[in-house]
Amino acid sequence: MTTTQNQNPLHGVTLEQIVTQLADHYGWEELGKRINIRCFQSEPSVKSSLKFLRKTPWAREKVEHLFIETFKK
């Protein structure tokens, strides 16, 4: 099990950290263009984004993928 976690690029990174880093890096406007979800486009905030992403697996997957592509290469 330890080997699996060591290979997971998101191990130890919270969803809040992911959203915050992406928003700081791209800005909400660009983030909303890259991932077409309303929580990034209409009155975006970390809190509203977390609420949506925790309930919506397909959107969370997209956010996690963008985070990995941006910061974990």
C-alpha positions as CSV (number, residue, x, y, z in Angstrom):
1,M,0.0,0.0,0.0
2,T,2.9,2.4,0.7
3,T,4.2,1.9,-2.8
4,T,0.8,2.9,-4.3
5,Q,0.7,6.1,-2.2
6,N,4.3,7.0,-3.1
7,Q,3.3,6.8,-6.8
8,N,0.2,9.0,-6.3
9,P,1.1,12.6,-7.2
10,L,-1.8,13.9,-5.1
11,H,-0.8,12.0,-1.9
12,G,-0.8,14.5,1.0
13,V,-2.3,17.3,-1.0
14,T,-5.8,18.5,0.0
15,L,-8.5,19.5,-2.4
16,E,-8.4,23.0,-0.8
17,Q,-4.6,23.2,-1.6
18,I,-5.3,22.2,-5.2
19,V,-8.0,24.8,-5.8
20,T,-6.0,27.5,-4.0
21,Q,-2.8,26.8,-6.0
22,L,-4.6,26.7,-9.3
23,A,-6.5,29.9,-8.6
24,D,-3.3,31.6,-7.5
25,H,-1.5,30.4,-10.6
26,Y,-4.1,30.9,-13.3
27,G,-6.5,33.3,-11.8
28,W,-10.3,32.5,-11.6
29,E,-11.0,33.8,-15.1
30,E,-8.4,31.6,-16.8
31,L,-9.2,28.6,-14.6
32,G,-12.9,29.0,-15.7
33,K,-11.7,28.9,-19.3
34,R,-9.6,25.8,-18.8
35,I,-12.2,23.9,-16.8
36,N,-15.7,24.9,-17.9
37,I,-17.6,24.7,-14.6
38,R,-19.7,27.5,-13.1
39,C,-18.0,27.5,-9.7
40,F,-14.9,28.9,-11.4
41,Q,-16.9,31.4,-13.6
42,S,-19.7,32.9,-11.6
43,E,-18.6,34.6,-8.3
44,P,-15.8,32.1,-7.8
45,S,-14.4,31.3,-4.3
46,V,-12.4,28.5,-2.8
47,K,-15.3,27.7,-0.5
48,S,-18.0,27.4,-3.2
49,S,-15.6,25.5,-5.4
50,L,-14.8,23.0,-2.7
51,K,-18.5,22.5,-2.0
52,F,-19.2,21.7,-5.7
53,L,-16.1,19.6,-6.3
54,R,-16.7,17.4,-3.3
55,K,-20.1,16.5,-4.7
56,T,-19.1,16.2,-8.4
57,P,-16.5,13.5,-9.1
58,W,-16.2,14.3,-12.9
59,A,-15.3,18.0,-12.1
60,R,-12.9,17.0,-9.3
61,E,-11.1,14.7,-11.7
62,K,-10.6,17.5,-14.2
63,V,-9.3,19.8,-11.5
64,E,-6.9,17.2,-10.1
65,H,-5.7,16.4,-13.7
66,L,-5.0,20.1,-14.3
67,F,-3.1,20.4,-11.0
68,I,-0.9,17.4,-11.9
69,E,-0.2,18.7,-15.4
70,T,0.6,22.2,-14.0
71,F,2.6,21.4,-10.9
72,K,3.7,17.8,-10.8
73,K,5.6,17.4,-14.1
